[in-house]
């Protein structure tokens, strides 16, 4: 089996200006980096530049930590926001789920199959429904029952657990609770939700029922980062499927579940592979 290459991913965003690509590539060339992939985007409406570069660390004249230090003057000169991430630093992931378990099982099986580049550490629920399945897969399962009266206390306890476990990404795999301000602010742009609608249509509860009543010909699913405003965070991925007058609500629910699994898995993969940049409540998602 060939030895896995040590790589780094560099995410950059900031004001668009002449010479950006040449200066960034020149810095990497100067220190012996071999660029494996490079992608960029300009948003001319706001004058912003975005870039994702993946390069080999082996063969460079700097360690990973030294690359970060050496790049700082260039980043400051260009007025960019910068994230430099090593392939050796896998993100630690927690899943929150309520009673619908299709997205939970799909993610766990994909992770076990090696499709998602992260370490899935634990599962949290406000119900005990999935304990047997999750523990059979070798993960701890924590239950935090939530009522209107206990919600602030329970959410605080969940946050403390996630912090103790050094969780980098929180996935809401049909977690049917609206997160409070403390929770959202504890993990900015590190909470990914799946909403069973093609946002911004049919926000809130029972979107498939809303779609059925409206007689739509397309239903969809949306995966987005969680912000304080309900179902309004930056969208990472979406997908749709056609429906017709012949479809019942049960048909919409069945078709929707298939979409939800696919869309959530894609969004999680993009985040774990450091392909997403957030700006102006939108995202740039690099291929």
N, C-alpha and C positions, 0 to 999 in steps of 0.2 A: 504494500500500500504506500503510495507516494506521501512524502512528508508534507504536512499542511503549511502553506506559506504564512508568515507573520505579516499582517497588513494593518494599515491604518486608514480610517475614513475621515476626510476633512470636509466639514460643512461650513460654508461661508455665506453671509448675506450682508448687504449694505448698499450705499449709494452707487449707482452705475457711473462709470468713468472710463476713459480711454486707458488701455494698457493693463487692465486688471488681470486678464488671463495670462499675459506674458510675465507679469511680475510674480504671480503665484507659481506658475510652472517653473520660472527661473529659479525661485527659491528652492524648490524641490530638486531641480537638476543640480544646483550648486552643492547640495548635500548628498548627492548620489542616489536619489530615490528613483525607482522604476514605477512610472504611473501605469496602473492597470486599467482604470476606467476614469473618465472625466465627463461630466455633464454640467450644463449651465442653462440659465434662463434669465431673461431680462423682462421686467414688467415696465414698459415705457410709460404707462399711465401714472405711475408713482416714482419713476426713476430708480427702480431697485434692481439689483443684480443678485443672483443666487447661483451657487456652485457646489457640486459634490465631486470630490476627487478621492479615489481609492488608490493607494500606492503601497509598494512593498517596503517593509522596514529593514529586512535583511539586505546588507550591502550599503546601507547609509553610514555616514561618518558620525551620526548622532543616535543616541538612544531615543526611545519614544518620549520620555519626559524632557529630554533636551530639545527635541523637535518642537514641543509645545513652547518652551522658553525662547528658542531661537526665532520662532514665527511671530512672537508677540509684537516686536517693533514694526514688522510689515503690516500686521493686522491693524495696529494703531494708526499707521501712516495712511492706510486705505479707508479707515473709518468703518471697519467691518465688524460684524458679530461673528465669532468663530467657535466651532466645536471640533476638537480633535479626539477621535475615539479609536481605541485599539481593538483589533479582532480577538485579542486574548482576554478582554474584559467582557464577559457575557452578562447580559442583564438578568436580574432576578425578578421573577414574575409571580404575581398573585392574581387569582381569579375570584371574583365575587359573583354569586349566582343566587337566584331564588328558586322557584319551583320548576320553571321550564329548563330542561337539562340538555337540549340538543346542541347548543353552542359550547357548553362546558365539555361534553364528551368529545365533540369534534376537535376542539383545541388540544385536549389531553392526548388524543390519538395522534394528531399531527405532530405534537411535541415528541411523543415516544418514537415516531417514525423518522425524526430528524428533520422535519420540514420547517421547523421554527427555531431560529438560532437564539435561544434563551434558556434559562434554567427555571422551570416551573416549580415553585417552592411550596405553595400551599393553596388551599381553597377555603373560602369563607362564605357562609350562607346565613340567611335569617330563618332558614328551615333545615330540617334534618334529612330531607328526602334523598340526597345524593351521597350520604356518608359511606354506605357499603361499596358503591361503585368507585369512589375516589380513593378510599383506603386500599381497595383491591389493586389499584394502580400504584400504590406505594407513596401516596401523598397524605399529609395531615389534613384533617377536615375540622374546621372550627365553626361552631354555631353561635350566632349572636341574635337571639330573638328580639324583634324590634316592635315596640308600640309607640304611639304618639308621645306617651309620657317618658319612655325610656330611650327614645331615639338619640338625643344629644349625648347621653352617657355611653350608650353602646357604640356610637360612631367614634367617640373619643377613644374607647378601648380598642376598636379596630385600627385606628390610626397608630396607636402605640404598638400594637402587634406588628403592623407593617413596618414601622420604623425599627423595631427590634430585629426583624428579619432582613433589614437592609433592602427592602423591595424597591426596585427601579421603575417597574411598570405595573399598574393596576388595570385589570380588564374587567369590565362589567358585562358578563356573559348572560344577559337577560336578568340583571339584578334589579328587581322591581321596587327600588327605593330611590327617592330623590336625595342626592347627597347634599349635606349642609355646607355652609361657607367654609368652616374649619377644614373639612375633608378636602374640598376642592383646592383650597389654597396650600394645603400640605403637599400636593403632588401636581404642580402646575404643568399642563400639557404632558402629563404622565398617567392620565386616566383615559382609557379608550372605552367608549360605549358602543353598543349596537342598538340602533333604533329601527323598529319594524315598520318603516315608512320611507318613502323617497323624499327626504327633507328638502325644502321647508314645508312640504305638504303634510297635513295630518299629524301635527305634533301632539304630544300628550298621550293619554290612555286610549286603548283599543283602536289603533289606526286602521287595521284591516276592516273593522266594522264601519269606521267612517268612510273608507274607500268603497265598501260594498254599497252603503247608502247613497254615495255620490255617483255610483255607476261608472267608475273609472275603467279605462282599458289597459292601464299599466299599473302594477304595484311595484314597490321597491323596498330596499333596505339601505340604511346609511350607517356608516361607522364614523364616529367623530370624537375629537377630544372633548372632555367634559369641562364646562365653564359654569359659572354661577347661574347663567340664564339657561333655563330648561331647553334641551334639544337644540341649542343655538351655537355650540362650539364649532371650531374649525373642522370642516369635513375632510376626511382622509380617503374614503372609498365609498362608492355607491354602485348598485346594480338594479336592473329592473327585469320583470317578466310580464308577458302579455296575459291578460285575463279577458273574459267575455261575459255576456249576460247569462251564459250557461253555468258559470262558476258560482257555487254557493260560498257562504262565509267559511265553511270547513275547507273548501278548495283553496281559498285565498290564504288561509292559515297554513295549509300544507305547502303550497308554493312559496309562501313567505319564509317558512322555516329553512327551506333549502337555500334561499337567498341570504338569510341572516348568517348561516354558517360560513358561506363562501366569502361574503363581504367582511365579516369580522376577522376571519383568518388572514385575508389579504392585508387589512389594515395593521394587524398585529405584526405580520411579517415585515411590512414596510418600516414600521417603527423599530423593530428589533435589528433590522439591517441598516438603520440610520439613513433612511431615504427621504425623511420628511423634514421640511422647514416650515415654520409657522410665521405668518405675518398678516396683519390687518384682518384678523379673524378668518383667514384663509390658509391654505397649505399649498406648498410646492412639493409634489411627490415625484422623485426622480425614478426613472425606469431601472 
